[in-house]
């Protein structure tokens, strides 16, 4: 598994680069047909659901201290 700072790009680093490229294209009014727009919306929703599930499995809430 790669660590941040490794010479080889990580999956997350590649995602950041792709996201930046998409954001720049959309800020320049990237033309999308109906199928492309619906597909983009579906991918964004799928990514959000996947992240929420990953977060549920991997990010435990901090332990709250009882008030004295």
C-alpha positions in Angstrom: 0.0 0.0 0.0 1.3 3.5 -0.9 1.8 6.1 1.7 1.3 9.9 1.1 4.6 11.1 -0.3 5.6 7.9 -2.1 6.9 8.5 -5.6 4.2 6.3 -7.2 0.8 8.0 -7.5 -1.9 6.6 -5.3 -5.5 5.9 -6.1 -6.5 9.0 -4.1 -3.9 11.2 -5.8 -5.2 10.1 -9.2 -8.8 10.8 -8.0 -7.8 14.3 -6.9 -6.2 15.0 -10.3 -9.3 13.7 -12.2 -11.6 15.6 -9.9 -9.6 18.8 -10.5 -9.7 18.3 -14.3 -13.5 17.6 -14.2 -14.1 20.7 -12.0 -12.1 22.9 -14.4 -14.0 21.6 -17.4 -17.3 22.1 -15.7 -16.4 25.6 -14.7 -15.7 26.2 -18.4 -19.3 25.0 -19.2 -18.3 21.5 -20.3 -21.0 20.5 -22.8 -22.8 17.3 -21.6 -25.6 15.5 -23.4 -28.4 13.9 -21.4 -26.8 10.5 -21.1 -23.5 12.0 -20.0 -25.2 14.2 -17.4 -27.2 11.3 -16.0 -24.1 9.1 -16.0 -22.1 11.8 -14.1 -24.9 12.2 -11.6 -25.1 8.4 -11.1 -21.3 8.2 -10.6 -21.3 11.0 -8.1 -24.1 9.4 -6.1 -22.4 6.0 -6.2 -19.1 7.5 -5.0 -21.0 9.3 -2.2 -22.7 6.1 -1.1 -19.4 4.1 -1.3 -17.6 6.8 0.8 -20.3 6.8 3.4 -20.1 3.0 3.7 -16.3 3.1 3.9 -16.5 5.9 6.6 -19.0 3.8 8.6 -16.6 0.9 8.6 -13.3 2.8 9.1 -14.0 6.0 11.1 -15.1 5.4 14.6 -16.5 8.4 16.5 -14.2 9.8 19.2 -14.8 8.5 22.7 -16.6 11.1 24.7 -15.4 11.8 28.1 -17.9 11.8 30.9 -18.4 15.1 32.7 -16.8 15.1 36.2 
